[in-house]
Amino acid sequence: MTHAERIPYKRGQDAAYQAGEDAVTSLQAALALADMTLPSLSNHGPVAGQGFVRLGGCNAAFANRLAEVIAAGADALQHQR
């Protein structure tokens, strides 16, 4: 890869990394509204030119609570339409 080819590639990788950081921040904020935290939530860096967020593991109670929150949010969105 030439220097000229590396510049747009690096910019793309940087943008993908930032997209992952932004997604982590958004998800942390949304979870905080529901008084929930995923301690292992993290930006994994670019994967195939895309931001990649690692959600990590959680116990069954947390997963069930997360499902409830998502379902409630989806239901609220349906009623707005």
N, C-alpha and C positions, 0 to 999 in steps of 0.2 A: 504494500500500500504506500502510495506516495504521500508526501507531506500535504499536498493539496487535497488528497482524498481523506486523510486523517482528520482534518479540521471539521468537516461536516459530520463525520462519524462521531467524533468526540462531543460535538455539540448535541447530537442526537442522544448519546449516552447520558450526558449531563441532564438533558431535558427529561429523559426517562427516569433517572435517579430522583430528580426533583418531583416528578409526578408521584413517585412512590412515597416520598416524604410528605407531600401534600395530602395524599390519601390516608396515611397513618394519622396525621394530625386531625383530619376531618373525622375519621372513625373514632379516635380517642375522644374527641369533643362530643360526638353523638352518643357514645357509650356513657360518658360522664353525665349527660342529661338524664340517663336512666339509672344513674348511680352504679354503673358497672365498669369494670376494668379488665382488660386482657393484658396481663403482665408481659406476655411474650410477643405482643404485637410489635412488629418492626418492619422497617424497610429492608428488603433483601437486595436492593440494587437492581440495575437493569437486567432483564432476561429477555432475550430475543428482541431487543430494542424497545421493550415496554417496561414501565414501572412494575415492580413485583412486591406485593405486601405479604409478609409471613404472619398469619393469624395465630399460629401456635395452638397448643392444646388447652383444654379446660375440662373441668369435671362435668358430670351429667347435669347437675343442678344448674350450673351456669349456662350450659347449652340449652336447657329447657327454658330458662329465663330469657335468654337471647332470642329464642324462637318466638316467645310470647311478645316481646318488644317489637320484633320485626313484623309479626302478624298484625299487631295493633297499629303499627305505622302504615302497613299496606292497606288495612281496613280504612283508616282515616283518609288515605289518599283516594281510595275508591269513592268515598262519600263526598269528596270535594269535586268530583267530576260531574 
